Amino acid sequence: MDHGEHGDALKILLVDDDRLLLAAFSRLLTLKRPHWEIATANDGAEAMHILKGTPVGILVTDIQMPGIGGMALLGLVREDPALASLPLILMTAHSDTATMRRGMSSGADDFLIKPFTPDELVQAIEGRLRRLALGAAEATREAPALAKELREKLTERELEVLIQIGRGLVTKDIAERLDLSPRTVSVHRANIMRKLDLHNAAALAALAIRAGV
């Protein structure tokens, strides 16, 4: 399937039931990347109609929507031979690590935690394009490489804390699991965020999931 990363304009399909948000992001993305073609849909059913009728390069969809939501849309896309390799980014307003892990295991390529900026959306899309350019063989090495980078940047105890965050545990549970005080866990969490330049637990959890730790 041609994802449009070369030649013709790349078509991005944004899916969200918030029409004002879609209009705002569509306008801002067009300003930031004039060579991209932005299409929008308000639910999974409308998205599938568009996907069946026109080539789309990357799909960015909210999870929580009436009717066919983002997780169901992910399933439909991955089950369709013509769409199975389509890069897909899930958006969510909740730092729900269980949902993120389920989405990644179901074939999502990345997560964006709301609220996010247009620049962050551009970075996520361009990140997927770079991975496509690397090819499938190179992409399979991403998780081990990312895990190796984490082991180099973090202490052993910090990595243990990050792993527990990726499993959806909160500070109190992590403290009990690792036989630490909650305050010590909070210090480790703050150090991890500083070293990785991340700013909330949801971002830490998403990184842990991507790294497969």
C-alpha positions in Angstrom: 0.0 0.0 0.0 1.4 3.4 -0.9 1.4 5.6 2.2 2.2 8.7 0.2 5.5 9.5 2.0 7.0 10.3 -1.4 5.6 11.9 -4.6 1.9 12.7 -4.1 0.8 14.7 -1.1 0.6 12.7 2.1 -3.1 12.3 3.2 -3.6 12.4 7.0 -7.0 11.2 8.3 -7.9 12.7 11.7 -10.8 11.1 13.5 -12.6 12.6 16.6 -16.1 13.4 17.6 -15.1 16.9 18.6 -15.7 18.9 15.5 -14.1 22.1 16.8 -10.9 20.2 17.7 -10.8 18.6 14.2 -11.3 22.0 12.5 -8.6 23.6 14.6 -6.0 20.8 14.1 -6.8 20.5 10.4 -6.2 24.3 9.9 -3.0 24.3 12.0 -1.5 21.2 10.3 -2.2 22.8 6.9 -0.3 25.9 8.0 2.6 23.9 9.4 2.8 21.3 6.6 1.2 22.7 3.4 2.2 19.6 1.4 0.0 17.4 3.6 -3.6 16.8 2.7 -5.8 16.7 5.8 -9.1 14.7 5.9 -11.4 14.4 8.9 -14.1 12.1 10.2 -16.3 12.2 13.3 -16.5 8.5 14.1 -15.1 5.1 13.1 -17.9 4.4 10.5 -17.2 7.7 8.6 -13.4 7.0 8.8 -13.9 3.5 7.3 -15.9 5.0 4.5 -13.1 7.4 3.7 -10.4 4.7 4.0 -12.3 2.4 1.6 -12.6 5.2 -1.0 -9.3 7.0 -1.0 -5.6 6.3 -0.2 -4.6 7.5 3.3 -1.1 7.7 4.5 -1.6 7.9 8.3 -4.6 7.5 10.5 -4.9 9.5 13.8 -7.9 8.6 15.8 -9.4 9.3 19.2 -10.3 6.3 21.4 -13.5 7.6 23.0 -16.1 8.2 20.3 -19.8 7.3 20.0 -20.6 4.3 17.8 -17.4 2.8 16.4 -14.7 4.1 18.7 -10.9 4.2 18.2 -10.2 0.7 19.5 -12.9 -0.8 17.3 -11.6 1.2 14.3 -8.1 -0.1 15.0 -9.5 -3.7 14.9 -11.3 -3.0 11.6 -8.2 -1.5 10.0 -5.9 -4.3 11.1 -8.3 -7.0 9.9 -8.7 -5.5 6.4 -5.9 -6.8 4.1 -5.9 -3.5 2.1 -5.5 -1.4 5.3 -3.6 -3.7 7.6 -0.2 -1.9 7.2 -1.7 1.6 7.6 0.2 3.6 10.3 -2.2 4.4 13.1 -1.8 6.7 16.1 -4.3 6.6 18.9 -5.4 9.7 20.9 -6.7 9.5 24.4 -7.6 12.0 27.1 -6.9 9.5 29.8 -3.5 8.3 31.1 -4.9 4.7 31.1 -1.9 2.4 30.8 -4.1 -0.7 30.4 -5.8 0.9 27.4 -2.5 2.0 25.9 -1.0 -1.4 26.3 -4.1 -3.0 24.8 -3.9 -0.6 21.9 -0.2 -1.3 21.2 -0.8 -5.0 21.4 -3.7 -4.7 19.0 -1.5 -2.9 16.4 -1.4 0.8 17.2 1.8 2.4 16.2 1.9 5.3 18.8 -0.2 7.2 21.4 -0.9 10.9 21.9 -2.1 11.9 25.3 -4.6 14.9 25.3 -4.1 17.7 25.5 -1.2 17.9 23.0 0.0 20.7 20.7 0.0 20.8 16.9 3.8 20.5 17.0 3.5 17.3 19.1 1.1 15.9 16.5 3.4 16.8 13.7 6.3 15.1 15.5 4.3 11.9 16.0 3.2 11.8 12.3 6.8 12.5 11.1 8.1 9.9 13.5 5.9 7.3 11.9 7.1 8.4 8.4 10.7 8.0 9.5 9.9 4.5 10.7 8.2 3.7 7.4 11.3 4.9 5.6 13.5 2.6 7.7 11.4 -0.4 6.6 9.8 -3.2 8.5 13.0 -5.0 9.4 14.5 -1.9 10.9 11.3 -1.0 12.8 11.4 -4.4 14.6 14.7 -3.3 16.1 13.1 -0.1 17.6 11.9 -1.7 20.9 15.3 -3.3 21.8 17.2 -0.2 20.8 14.8 2.0 22.9 15.1 -0.5 25.9 19.0 -0.3 25.5 18.8 3.5 25.6 16.7 3.4 28.8 19.2 1.1 30.5 22.0 3.5 29.6 20.2 6.6 30.9 18.5 5.2 34.0 19.8 3.5 37.1 18.7 0.0 37.8 16.2 1.1 40.4 14.8 3.9 38.1 14.3 1.3 35.4 12.4 -0.9 37.8 10.2 2.0 38.7 9.6 2.8 35.0 8.6 -0.8 34.3 6.0 -0.7 37.1 4.6 2.6 35.7 4.3 0.9 32.3 2.3 -1.8 34.0 -0.2 0.7 35.2 0.8 0.8 38.9 0.5 4.0 40.9 3.1 5.2 43.4 1.7 3.4 46.5 1.6 0.0 44.6 5.0 0.5 43.2 6.4 1.2 46.6 4.9 -2.0 47.9 6.1 -4.0 44.9 9.7 -2.8 45.2 9.8 -2.5 49.0 10.4 1.3 48.9 8.7 4.3 50.5 6.2 6.2 48.4 8.5 9.3 48.8 11.4 7.4 47.3 9.3 6.2 44.4 8.2 9.8 43.8 11.9 10.9 43.8 12.8 8.2 41.3 9.8 9.2 39.1 11.0 12.8 39.1 14.5 11.7 38.2 13.2 9.6 35.3 11.1 12.4 33.9 14.1 14.8 34.1 16.5 12.3 32.4 14.0 11.4 29.6 12.6 15.0 29.3 9.0 13.7 29.9 6.5 15.5 32.0 3.8 13.1 33.2 3.2 9.5 34.2 1.2 8.8 31.0 4.2 9.7 28.8 6.4 7.5 30.9 4.0 4.6 30.6 3.7 5.0 26.8 7.5 5.0 26.5 7.8 1.8 28.7 5.2 0.1 26.5 7.0 1.1 23.2 10.3 -0.1 24.6 8.7 -3.4 25.6 10.1 -3.3 29.2 
